[in-house]
């Protein structure tokens, strides 16, 4: 059971890293193009989510990076 909990935490951490890079790129895009993400539809959608839904979004973002991590781990070990 502990193995599965660790895997869920790793996926959430990968999602957090992806989300941080996504926010940084969106902020840079806002600066370059002069639009506001938070005032748009996606910003309102994200702000309206509760904590569980935000965690699900983080896991959704983390799954691709987690799978890449697993592939590289199998390939090089």
mmCIF file as gemmi writes it, N, C-alpha and C atoms, coordinates in Angstrom:
data_model
loop_
_atom_site.group_PDB
_atom_site.id
_atom_site.type_symbol
_atom_site.label_atom_id
_atom_site.label_alt_id
_atom_site.label_comp_id
_atom_site.label_asym_id
_atom_site.label_entity_id
_atom_site.label_seq_id
_atom_site.pdbx_PDB_ins_code
_atom_site.Cartn_x
_atom_site.Cartn_y
_atom_site.Cartn_z
_atom_site.occupancy
_atom_site.B_iso_or_equiv
_atom_site.pdbx_formal_charge
_atom_site.auth_seq_id
_atom_site.auth_asym_id
_atom_site.pdbx_PDB_model_num
ATOM 1 N N . UNK Axp A 1 ? 0.815 -1.188 0 1 0 ? 1 A 1
ATOM 2 C CA . UNK Axp A 1 ? 0 0 0 1 0 ? 1 A 1
ATOM 3 C C . UNK Axp A 1 ? 0.866 1.262 0 1 0 ? 1 A 1
ATOM 4 N N . UNK Axp A 2 ? 1.992 1.199 0.73 1 0 ? 2 A 1
ATOM 5 C CA . UNK Axp A 2 ? 2.882 2.354 0.804 1 0 ? 2 A 1
ATOM 6 C C . UNK Axp A 2 ? 3.458 2.677 -0.577 1 0 ? 2 A 1
ATOM 7 N N . UNK Axp A 3 ? 3.716 1.636 -1.391 1 0 ? 3 A 1
ATOM 8 C CA . UNK Axp A 3 ? 4.238 1.844 -2.738 1 0 ? 3 A 1
ATOM 9 C C . UNK Axp A 3 ? 3.26 2.666 -3.582 1 0 ? 3 A 1
ATOM 10 N N . UNK Axp A 4 ? 1.968 2.348 -3.47 1 0 ? 4 A 1
ATOM 11 C CA . UNK Axp A 4 ? 0.968 3.075 -4.254 1 0 ? 4 A 1
ATOM 12 C C . UNK Axp A 4 ? 0.819 4.514 -3.793 1 0 ? 4 A 1
ATOM 13 N N . UNK Axp A 5 ? 0.907 4.726 -2.494 1 0 ? 5 A 1
ATOM 14 C CA . UNK Axp A 5 ? 0.836 6.092 -1.974 1 0 ? 5 A 1
ATOM 15 C C . UNK Axp A 5 ? 2.031 6.903 -2.471 1 0 ? 5 A 1
ATOM 16 N N . UNK Axp A 6 ? 3.223 6.299 -2.488 1 0 ? 6 A 1
ATOM 17 C CA . UNK Axp A 6 ? 4.407 6.99 -2.991 1 0 ? 6 A 1
ATOM 18 C C . UNK Axp A 6 ? 4.257 7.308 -4.473 1 0 ? 6 A 1
ATOM 19 N N . UNK Axp A 7 ? 3.691 6.387 -5.251 1 0 ? 7 A 1
ATOM 20 C CA . UNK Axp A 7 ? 3.5 6.629 -6.68 1 0 ? 7 A 1
ATOM 21 C C . UNK Axp A 7 ? 2.527 7.778 -6.909 1 0 ? 7 A 1
ATOM 22 N N . UNK Axp A 8 ? 1.465 7.841 -6.123 1 0 ? 8 A 1
ATOM 23 C CA . UNK Axp A 8 ? 0.496 8.94 -6.249 1 0 ? 8 A 1
ATOM 24 C C . UNK Axp A 8 ? 1.157 10.267 -5.907 1 0 ? 8 A 1
ATOM 25 N N . UNK Axp A 9 ? 2.021 10.267 -4.885 1 0 ? 9 A 1
ATOM 26 C CA . UNK Axp A 9 ? 2.732 11.49 -4.522 1 0 ? 9 A 1
ATOM 27 C C . UNK Axp A 9 ? 3.699 11.918 -5.62 1 0 ? 9 A 1
ATOM 28 N N . UNK Axp A 10 ? 4.358 10.951 -6.26 1 0 ? 10 A 1
ATOM 29 C CA . UNK Axp A 10 ? 5.282 11.274 -7.346 1 0 ? 10 A 1
ATOM 30 C C . UNK Axp A 10 ? 4.525 11.88 -8.523 1 0 ? 10 A 1
ATOM 31 N N . UNK Axp A 11 ? 3.376 11.309 -8.862 1 0 ? 11 A 1
ATOM 32 C CA . UNK Axp A 11 ? 2.573 11.852 -9.958 1 0 ? 11 A 1
ATOM 33 C C . UNK Axp A 11 ? 2.106 13.267 -9.633 1 0 ? 11 A 1
ATOM 34 N N . UNK Axp A 12 ? 1.673 13.498 -8.407 1 0 ? 12 A 1
ATOM 35 C CA . UNK Axp A 12 ? 1.236 14.833 -8.005 1 0 ? 12 A 1
ATOM 36 C C . UNK Axp A 12 ? 2.4 15.819 -8.041 1 0 ? 12 A 1
ATOM 37 N N . UNK Axp A 13 ? 3.59 15.381 -7.631 1 0 ? 13 A 1
ATOM 38 C CA . UNK Axp A 13 ? 4.761 16.262 -7.683 1 0 ? 13 A 1
ATOM 39 C C . UNK Axp A 13 ? 5.116 16.604 -9.125 1 0 ? 13 A 1
ATOM 40 N N . UNK Axp A 14 ? 5.074 15.618 -10.02 1 0 ? 14 A 1
ATOM 41 C CA . UNK Axp A 14 ? 5.329 15.881 -11.437 1 0 ? 14 A 1
ATOM 42 C C . UNK Axp A 14 ? 4.3 16.861 -11.989 1 0 ? 14 A 1
ATOM 43 N N . UNK Axp A 15 ? 3.055 16.712 -11.561 1 0 ? 15 A 1
ATOM 44 C CA . UNK Axp A 15 ? 2.009 17.646 -11.981 1 0 ? 15 A 1
ATOM 45 C C . UNK Axp A 15 ? 2.257 19.044 -11.467 1 0 ? 15 A 1
ATOM 46 N N . UNK Axp A 16 ? 2.739 19.144 -10.24 1 0 ? 16 A 1
ATOM 47 C CA . UNK Axp A 16 ? 3.043 20.453 -9.667 1 0 ? 16 A 1
ATOM 48 C C . UNK Axp A 16 ? 4.158 21.139 -10.446 1 0 ? 16 A 1
ATOM 49 N N . UNK Axp A 17 ? 5.192 20.391 -10.779 1 0 ? 17 A 1
ATOM 50 C CA . UNK Axp A 17 ? 6.295 20.955 -11.567 1 0 ? 17 A 1
ATOM 51 C C . UNK Axp A 17 ? 5.791 21.407 -12.93 1 0 ? 17 A 1
ATOM 52 N N . UNK Axp A 18 ? 4.981 20.56 -13.587 1 0 ? 18 A 1
ATOM 53 C CA . UNK Axp A 18 ? 4.422 20.927 -14.887 1 0 ? 18 A 1
ATOM 54 C C . UNK Axp A 18 ? 3.545 22.164 -14.77 1 0 ? 18 A 1
ATOM 55 N N . UNK Axp A 19 ? 2.732 22.215 -13.719 1 0 ? 19 A 1
ATOM 56 C CA . UNK Axp A 19 ? 1.844 23.352 -13.523 1 0 ? 19 A 1
ATOM 57 C C . UNK Axp A 19 ? 2.634 24.636 -13.298 1 0 ? 19 A 1
ATOM 58 N N . UNK Axp A 20 ? 3.721 24.554 -12.554 1 0 ? 20 A 1
ATOM 59 C CA . UNK Axp A 20 ? 4.553 25.74 -12.319 1 0 ? 20 A 1
ATOM 60 C C . UNK Axp A 20 ? 5.14 26.246 -13.632 1 0 ? 20 A 1
ATOM 61 N N . UNK Axp A 21 ? 5.669 25.331 -14.452 1 0 ? 21 A 1
ATOM 62 C CA . UNK Axp A 21 ? 6.216 25.756 -15.742 1 0 ? 21 A 1
ATOM 63 C C . UNK Axp A 21 ? 5.128 26.286 -16.665 1 0 ? 21 A 1
ATOM 64 N N . UNK Axp A 22 ? 3.933 25.711 -16.588 1 0 ? 22 A 1
ATOM 65 C CA . UNK Axp A 22 ? 2.816 26.198 -17.386 1 0 ? 22 A 1
ATOM 66 C C . UNK Axp A 22 ? 2.43 27.608 -16.969 1 0 ? 22 A 1
ATOM 67 N N . UNK Axp A 23 ? 2.361 27.854 -15.673 1 0 ? 23 A 1
ATOM 68 C CA . UNK Axp A 23 ? 2.02 29.195 -15.179 1 0 ? 23 A 1
ATOM 69 C C . UNK Axp A 23 ? 3.094 30.204 -15.571 1 0 ? 23 A 1
ATOM 70 N N . UNK Axp A 24 ? 4.368 29.807 -15.479 1 0 ? 24 A 1
ATOM 71 C CA . UNK Axp A 24 ? 5.447 30.721 -15.87 1 0 ? 24 A 1
ATOM 72 C C . UNK Axp A 24 ? 5.336 31.072 -17.342 1 0 ? 24 A 1
ATOM 73 N N . UNK Axp A 25 ? 5.067 30.074 -18.19 1 0 ? 25 A 1
ATOM 74 C CA . UNK Axp A 25 ? 4.952 30.36 -19.619 1 0 ? 25 A 1
ATOM 75 C C . UNK Axp A 25 ? 3.72 31.196 -19.923 1 0 ? 25 A 1
ATOM 76 N N . UNK Axp A 26 ? 2.61 30.952 -19.206 1 0 ? 26 A 1
ATOM 77 C CA . UNK Axp A 26 ? 1.415 31.775 -19.418 1 0 ? 26 A 1
ATOM 78 C C . UNK Axp A 26 ? 1.663 33.207 -18.962 1 0 ? 26 A 1
ATOM 79 N N . UNK Axp A 27 ? 2.357 33.387 -17.841 1 0 ? 27 A 1
ATOM 80 C CA . UNK Axp A 27 ? 2.678 34.74 -17.377 1 0 ? 27 A 1
ATOM 81 C C . UNK Axp A 27 ? 3.578 35.457 -18.385 1 0 ? 27 A 1
ATOM 82 N N . UNK Axp A 28 ? 4.544 34.735 -18.966 1 0 ? 28 A 1
ATOM 83 C CA . UNK Axp A 28 ? 5.401 35.353 -19.976 1 0 ? 28 A 1
ATOM 84 C C . UNK Axp A 28 ? 4.583 35.719 -21.207 1 0 ? 28 A 1
ATOM 85 N N . UNK Axp A 29 ? 3.656 34.84 -21.586 1 0 ? 29 A 1
ATOM 86 C CA . UNK Axp A 29 ? 2.796 35.12 -22.732 1 0 ? 29 A 1
ATOM 87 C C . UNK Axp A 29 ? 1.915 36.335 -22.46 1 0 ? 29 A 1
ATOM 88 N N . UNK Axp A 30 ? 1.405 36.459 -21.228 1 0 ? 30 A 1
ATOM 89 C CA . UNK Axp A 30 ? 0.618 37.634 -20.858 1 0 ? 30 A 1
ATOM 90 C C . UNK Axp A 30 ? 1.445 38.9 -20.99 1 0 ? 30 A 1
ATOM 91 N N . UNK Axp A 31 ? 2.694 38.826 -20.576 1 0 ? 31 A 1
ATOM 92 C CA . UNK Axp A 31 ? 3.571 39.992 -20.658 1 0 ? 31 A 1
ATOM 93 C C . UNK Axp A 31 ? 3.863 40.337 -22.111 1 0 ? 31 A 1
ATOM 94 N N . UNK Axp A 32 ? 4.087 39.332 -22.962 1 0 ? 32 A 1
ATOM 95 C CA . UNK Axp A 32 ? 4.449 39.566 -24.352 1 0 ? 32 A 1
ATOM 96 C C . UNK Axp A 32 ? 3.253 39.991 -25.201 1 0 ? 32 A 1
ATOM 97 N N . UNK Axp A 33 ? 2.089 39.389 -24.96 1 0 ? 33 A 1
ATOM 98 C CA . UNK Axp A 33 ? 0.935 39.636 -25.821 1 0 ? 33 A 1
ATOM 99 C C . UNK Axp A 33 ? -0.076 40.59 -25.18 1 0 ? 33 A 1
ATOM 100 N N . UNK Axp A 34 ? 0.098 40.875 -23.922 1 0 ? 34 A 1
ATOM 101 C CA . UNK Axp A 34 ? -0.773 41.786 -23.174 1 0 ? 34 A 1
ATOM 102 C C . UNK Axp A 34 ? -2.216 41.279 -23.07 1 0 ? 34 A 1
ATOM 103 N N . UNK Axp A 35 ? -2.369 40.059 -22.574 1 0 ? 35 A 1
ATOM 104 C CA . UNK Axp A 35 ? -3.701 39.571 -22.248 1 0 ? 35 A 1
ATOM 105 C C . UNK Axp A 35 ? -3.641 38.99 -20.845 1 0 ? 35 A 1
ATOM 106 N N . UNK Axp A 36 ? -4.783 38.775 -20.24 1 0 ? 36 A 1
ATOM 107 C CA . UNK Axp A 36 ? -4.82 38.279 -18.867 1 0 ? 36 A 1
ATOM 108 C C . UNK Axp A 36 ? -5.465 36.904 -18.823 1 0 ? 36 A 1
ATOM 109 N N . UNK Axp A 37 ? -4.688 35.912 -18.392 1 0 ? 37 A 1
ATOM 110 C CA . UNK Axp A 37 ? -5.196 34.548 -18.238 1 0 ? 37 A 1
ATOM 111 C C . UNK Axp A 37 ? -6.239 34.491 -17.15 1 0 ? 37 A 1
ATOM 112 N N . UNK Axp A 38 ? -5.979 35.17 -16.034 1 0 ? 38 A 1
ATOM 113 C CA . UNK Axp A 38 ? -6.865 35.063 -14.874 1 0 ? 38 A 1
ATOM 114 C C . UNK Axp A 38 ? -8.204 35.732 -15.114 1 0 ? 38 A 1
ATOM 115 N N . UNK Axp A 39 ? -8.276 36.722 -16.012 1 0 ? 39 A 1
ATOM 116 C CA . UNK Axp A 39 ? -9.542 37.376 -16.321 1 0 ? 39 A 1
ATOM 117 C C . UNK Axp A 39 ? -10.333 36.631 -17.391 1 0 ? 39 A 1
ATOM 118 N N . UNK Axp A 40 ? -9.718 35.661 -18.046 1 0 ? 40 A 1
ATOM 119 C CA . UNK Axp A 40 ? -10.378 34.911 -19.111 1 0 ? 40 A 1
ATOM 120 C C . UNK Axp A 40 ? -11.147 33.712 -18.582 1 0 ? 40 A 1
ATOM 121 N N . UNK Axp A 41 ? -11.673 32.935 -19.501 1 0 ? 41 A 1
ATOM 122 C CA . UNK Axp A 41 ? -12.497 31.777 -19.147 1 0 ? 41 A 1
ATOM 123 C C . UNK Axp A 41 ? -11.71 30.732 -18.376 1 0 ? 41 A 1
ATOM 124 N N . UNK Axp A 42 ? -10.49 30.428 -18.817 1 0 ? 42 A 1
ATOM 125 C CA . UNK Axp A 42 ? -9.7 29.406 -18.128 1 0 ? 42 A 1
ATOM 126 C C . UNK Axp A 42 ? -9.314 29.838 -16.718 1 0 ? 42 A 1
ATOM 127 N N . UNK Axp A 43 ? -9.03 31.113 -16.549 1 0 ? 43 A 1
ATOM 128 C CA . UNK Axp A 43 ? -8.698 31.614 -15.217 1 0 ? 43 A 1
ATOM 129 C C . UNK Axp A 43 ? -9.87 31.481 -14.261 1 0 ? 43 A 1
ATOM 130 N N . UNK Axp A 44 ? -11.066 31.852 -14.727 1 0 ? 44 A 1
ATOM 131 C CA . UNK Axp A 44 ? -12.26 31.702 -13.887 1 0 ? 44 A 1
ATOM 132 C C . UNK Axp A 44 ? -12.545 30.238 -13.596 1 0 ? 44 A 1
ATOM 133 N N . UNK Axp A 45 ? -12.33 29.379 -14.6 1 0 ? 45 A 1
ATOM 134 C CA . UNK Axp A 45 ? -12.554 27.946 -14.399 1 0 ? 45 A 1
ATOM 135 C C . UNK Axp A 45 ? -11.617 27.412 -13.323 1 0 ? 45 A 1
ATOM 136 N N . UNK Axp A 46 ? -10.323 27.762 -13.413 1 0 ? 46 A 1
ATOM 137 C CA . UNK Axp A 46 ? -9.371 27.267 -12.41 1 0 ? 46 A 1
ATOM 138 C C . UNK Axp A 46 ? -9.674 27.813 -11.025 1 0 ? 46 A 1
ATOM 139 N N . UNK Axp A 47 ? -10.017 29.081 -10.935 1 0 ? 47 A 1
ATOM 140 C CA . UNK Axp A 47 ? -10.3 29.675 -9.629 1 0 ? 47 A 1
ATOM 141 C C . UNK Axp A 47 ? -11.575 29.106 -9.01 1 0 ? 47 A 1
ATOM 142 N N . UNK Axp A 48 ? -12.488 28.59 -9.833 1 0 ? 48 A 1
ATOM 143 C CA . UNK Axp A 48 ? -13.742 28.063 -9.303 1 0 ? 48 A 1
ATOM 144 C C . UNK Axp A 48 ? -13.617 26.616 -8.819 1 0 ? 48 A 1
ATOM 145 N N . UNK Axp A 49 ? -12.503 25.953 -9.103 1 0 ? 49 A 1
ATOM 146 C CA . UNK Axp A 49 ? -12.343 24.565 -8.684 1 0 ? 49 A 1
ATOM 147 C C . UNK Axp A 49 ? -12.095 24.485 -7.181 1 0 ? 49 A 1
ATOM 148 N N . UNK Axp A 50 ? -12.596 23.418 -6.553 1 0 ? 50 A 1
ATOM 149 C CA . UNK Axp A 50 ? -12.281 23.212 -5.142 1 0 ? 50 A 1
ATOM 150 C C . UNK Axp A 50 ? -10.938 22.489 -5.033 1 0 ? 50 A 1
ATOM 151 N N . UNK Axp A 51 ? -10.477 22.227 -3.823 1 0 ? 51 A 1
ATOM 152 C CA . UNK Axp A 51 ? -9.132 21.677 -3.615 1 0 ? 51 A 1
ATOM 153 C C . UNK Axp A 51 ? -8.974 20.297 -4.256 1 0 ? 51 A 1
ATOM 154 N N . UNK Axp A 52 ? -9.965 19.43 -4.139 1 0 ? 52 A 1
ATOM 155 C CA . UNK Axp A 52 ? -9.881 18.093 -4.722 1 0 ? 52 A 1
ATOM 156 C C . UNK Axp A 52 ? -9.79 18.167 -6.244 1 0 ? 52 A 1
ATOM 157 N N . UNK Axp A 53 ? -10.576 19.043 -6.842 1 0 ? 53 A 1
ATOM 158 C CA . UNK Axp A 53 ? -10.517 19.195 -8.293 1 0 ? 53 A 1
ATOM 159 C C . UNK Axp A 53 ? -9.168 19.742 -8.743 1 0 ? 53 A 1
ATOM 160 N N . UNK Axp A 54 ? -8.572 20.644 -7.957 1 0 ? 54 A 1
ATOM 161 C CA . UNK Axp A 54 ? -7.246 21.163 -8.292 1 0 ? 54 A 1
ATOM 162 C C . UNK Axp A 54 ? -6.192 20.064 -8.187 1 0 ? 54 A 1
ATOM 163 N N . UNK Axp A 55 ? -6.314 19.176 -7.202 1 0 ? 55 A 1
ATOM 164 C CA . UNK Axp A 55 ? -5.39 18.043 -7.097 1 0 ? 55 A 1
ATOM 165 C C . UNK Axp A 55 ? -5.546 17.099 -8.286 1 0 ? 55 A 1
ATOM 166 N N . UNK Axp A 56 ? -6.763 16.883 -8.732 1 0 ? 56 A 1
ATOM 167 C CA . UNK Axp A 56 ? -6.99 16.035 -9.906 1 0 ? 56 A 1
ATOM 168 C C . UNK Axp A 56 ? -6.35 16.666 -11.135 1 0 ? 56 A 1
ATOM 169 N N . UNK Axp A 57 ? -6.442 17.982 -11.264 1 0 ? 57 A 1
ATOM 170 C CA . UNK Axp A 57 ? -5.785 18.68 -12.381 1 0 ? 57 A 1
ATOM 171 C C . UNK Axp A 57 ? -4.279 18.491 -12.302 1 0 ? 57 A 1
ATOM 172 N N . UNK Axp A 58 ? -3.701 18.586 -11.099 1 0 ? 58 A 1
ATOM 173 C CA . UNK Axp A 58 ? -2.261 18.379 -10.936 1 0 ? 58 A 1
ATOM 174 C C . UNK Axp A 58 ? -1.866 16.963 -11.318 1 0 ? 58 A 1
ATOM 175 N N . UNK Axp A 59 ? -2.666 15.964 -10.928 1 0 ? 59 A 1
ATOM 176 C CA . UNK Axp A 59 ? -2.362 14.588 -11.315 1 0 ? 59 A 1
ATOM 177 C C . UNK Axp A 59 ? -2.474 14.416 -12.827 1 0 ? 59 A 1
ATOM 178 N N . UNK Axp A 60 ? -3.454 15.083 -13.436 1 0 ? 60 A 1
ATOM 179 C CA . UNK Axp A 60 ? -3.618 15.013 -14.887 1 0 ? 60 A 1
ATOM 180 C C . UNK Axp A 60 ? -2.387 15.59 -15.587 1 0 ? 60 A 1
ATOM 181 N N . UNK Axp A 61 ? -1.865 16.712 -15.086 1 0 ? 61 A 1
ATOM 182 C CA . UNK Axp A 61 ? -0.652 17.29 -15.659 1 0 ? 61 A 1
ATOM 183 C C . UNK Axp A 61 ? 0.571 16.424 -15.382 1 0 ? 61 A 1
ATOM 184 N N . UNK Axp A 62 ? 0.562 15.706 -14.272 1 0 ? 62 A 1
ATOM 185 C CA . UNK Axp A 62 ? 1.734 14.937 -13.878 1 0 ? 62 A 1
ATOM 186 C C . UNK Axp A 62 ? 1.872 13.595 -14.553 1 0 ? 62 A 1
ATOM 187 N N . UNK Axp A 63 ? 0.794 13.037 -15.081 1 0 ? 63 A 1
ATOM 188 C CA . UNK Axp A 63 ? 0.854 11.697 -15.666 1 0 ? 63 A 1
ATOM 189 C C . UNK Axp A 63 ? 1.83 11.603 -16.832 1 0 ? 63 A 1
ATOM 190 N N . UNK Axp A 64 ? 1.837 12.522 -17.807 1 0 ? 64 A 1
ATOM 191 C CA . UNK Axp A 64 ? 2.816 12.386 -18.91 1 0 ? 64 A 1
ATOM 192 C C . UNK Axp A 64 ? 4.273 12.412 -18.441 1 0 ? 64 A 1
ATOM 193 N N . UNK Axp A 65 ? 4.607 13.309 -17.523 1 0 ? 65 A 1
ATOM 194 C CA . UNK Axp A 65 ? 5.986 13.376 -17.032 1 0 ? 65 A 1
ATOM 195 C C . UNK Axp A 65 ? 6.322 12.126 -16.234 1 0 ? 65 A 1
ATOM 196 N N . UNK Axp A 66 ? 5.361 11.624 -15.466 1 0 ? 66 A 1
ATOM 197 C CA . UNK Axp A 66 ? 5.58 10.4 -14.698 1 0 ? 66 A 1
ATOM 198 C C . UNK Axp A 66 ? 5.852 9.223 -15.636 1 0 ? 66 A 1
ATOM 199 N N . UNK Axp A 67 ? 5.1 9.121 -16.715 1 0 ? 67 A 1
ATOM 200 C CA . UNK Axp A 67 ? 5.313 8.029 -17.671 1 0 ? 67 A 1
ATOM 201 C C . UNK Axp A 67 ? 6.678 8.145 -18.356 1 0 ? 67 A 1
ATOM 202 N N . UNK Axp A 68 ? 7.081 9.353 -18.677 1 0 ? 68 A 1
ATOM 203 C CA . UNK Axp A 68 ? 8.418 9.562 -19.26 1 0 ? 68 A 1
ATOM 204 C C . UNK Axp A 68 ? 9.489 9.155 -18.253 1 0 ? 68 A 1
ATOM 205 N N . UNK Axp A 69 ? 9.29 9.509 -16.987 1 0 ? 69 A 1
ATOM 206 C CA . UNK Axp A 69 ? 10.229 9.124 -15.933 1 0 ? 69 A 1
ATOM 207 C C . UNK Axp A 69 ? 10.339 7.608 -15.838 1 0 ? 69 A 1
ATOM 208 N N . UNK Axp A 70 ? 9.2 6.908 -15.885 1 0 ? 70 A 1
ATOM 209 C CA . UNK Axp A 70 ? 9.203 5.441 -15.808 1 0 ? 70 A 1
ATOM 210 C C . UNK Axp A 70 ? 9.922 4.818 -17.01 1 0 ? 70 A 1
ATOM 211 N N . UNK Axp A 71 ? 9.701 5.371 -18.21 1 0 ? 71 A 1
ATOM 212 C CA . UNK Axp A 71 ? 10.345 4.843 -19.41 1 0 ? 71 A 1
ATOM 213 C C . UNK Axp A 71 ? 11.857 5.01 -19.314 1 0 ? 71 A 1
ATOM 214 N N . UNK Axp A 72 ? 12.317 6.194 -18.909 1 0 ? 72 A 1
ATOM 215 C CA . UNK Axp A 72 ? 13.756 6.409 -18.781 1 0 ? 72 A 1
ATOM 216 C C . UNK Axp A 72 ? 14.352 5.551 -17.67 1 0 ? 72 A 1
ATOM 217 N N . UNK Axp A 73 ? 13.608 5.348 -16.603 1 0 ? 73 A 1
ATOM 218 C CA . UNK Axp A 73 ? 14.097 4.523 -15.498 1 0 ? 73 A 1
ATOM 219 C C . UNK Axp A 73 ? 14.282 3.065 -15.958 1 0 ? 73 A 1
ATOM 220 N N . UNK Axp A 74 ? 13.351 2.547 -16.73 1 0 ? 74 A 1
ATOM 221 C CA . UNK Axp A 74 ? 13.467 1.187 -17.241 1 0 ? 74 A 1
ATOM 222 C C . UNK Axp A 74 ? 14.572 1.079 -18.28 1 0 ? 74 A 1
ATOM 223 N N . UNK Axp A 75 ? 14.721 2.114 -19.091 1 0 ? 75 A 1
ATOM 224 C CA . UNK Axp A 75 ? 15.7 2.087 -20.177 1 0 ? 75 A 1
ATOM 225 C C . UNK Axp A 75 ? 17.142 2.123 -19.667 1 0 ? 75 A 1
ATOM 226 N N . UNK Axp A 76 ? 17.387 2.911 -18.642 1 0 ? 76 A 1
ATOM 227 C CA . UNK Axp A 76 ? 18.754 3.108 -18.167 1 0 ? 76 A 1
ATOM 228 C C . UNK Axp A 76 ? 19.089 2.304 -16.918 1 0 ? 76 A 1
ATOM 229 N N . UNK Axp A 77 ? 18.183 1.522 -16.407 1 0 ? 77 A 1
ATOM 230 C CA . UNK Axp A 77 ? 18.493 0.685 -15.231 1 0 ? 77 A 1
ATOM 231 C C . UNK Axp A 77 ? 18.345 -0.765 -15.543 1 0 ? 77 A 1
